[in-house]
Amino acid sequence: MTQDKLRFGLIGTGIWAKTVQAPAAATCDAVKFSSLFGRREAAVHEIADAHGVQAFTALDAFLDSVDIVGISVTPDAQPELAIAAAKAGKHLLLEKPIATTPMAANAIADACERYGVRSAVFFTRLFLPSTRQWAEQAAATGGWLSARTEAFGQVITDPRNPFHGTQWRSEVGGLWDIGPHAVSLLCAALGDVVEVSATKGRGDLTLTTLTHRAGAISTIAMTLDAPAPLPGGTVLFGASGKNEVPASTDWMGDSTQAYRNAIASLADASAATDYDARFGASVTAILAAAEQSISSGRRVIIDQR
């Protein structure tokens, strides 16, 4: 029955919240989508009214109205909101990256543990059953020698891209926008990363090399200013041959379904996820190490907490 469902509230009014997360929450049977919070009153009411939920511009009142909080704001704005929600006892569905510094990311994970709330990070593809199964099977198989990911976006170069006008993406580039997806998937398949090196290429292009604890080495080539639509993907190579991640044919549709799945996983107290705030903090540490490597020209050892 509806009254028995946990109440889900969303923080944020950007393009991702409007086109994916709010529609996903409104059609998720596991929860009651009850509330939306944002700083811009007109934007809050536009999305809230479209889904028949309460609109809030006061954070405390919003938190009082929900049990689970989904956050859809810039990485630098997320830590303060996430910690406030955790302190209020709300379970958290975080956006990737959860922060752009290890200190801020670990503060979120620490808060979740301190206040006893469940958390998940919306690494989109890891909440799709086909990709999650691929990663779990790859981890179980083992014996991988190397892996590569290519992800060439046009957020910066194509005005028709729905995220073209997003300021934070243009400022931080593909390393922090595409990077969390790539790193999380490779870690799920190949395990923890112990060493990182990275270099810059033309424009926004970066090439990042990860050394995994089990010995595999993976590379990630990524950019947000590709000159044309280019194919990408993730593929592993090892004793069992070549293993490629299943390709998505409907990214927006898959993302909406993945967000429903992520909400449902938090609503189910018995369903543990490996992709929680602590895992999100480890991804932030890897990306920060890549940034440090680019600046210093040196390999960076990951400090395992």
NORQUI-V797512 format. One line per field, one symbol per residue. ss: DSSP state (@ for helix, = for strand, . for the rest). A space follows every 50 residues. Layout:
ss=???
//
This chain:
ss=.@@@.======...@@@@@@@@@@@@....=======...@@@@@@@@@@ @..===..@@@@@@...====...@@@@@@@@@@@@@...====...... .@@@@@@@@@@@@@....===..@@@@.@@@@@@@@@@@@@..======= ==..............@@@@@@.@@@@.@@@@@@@@@@@@..======== .....=======....=======.........======..====...... @@@@@@@@@@@@@@@@@.........@@@@@@@@@@@@@@@@@@@@...= =....
//
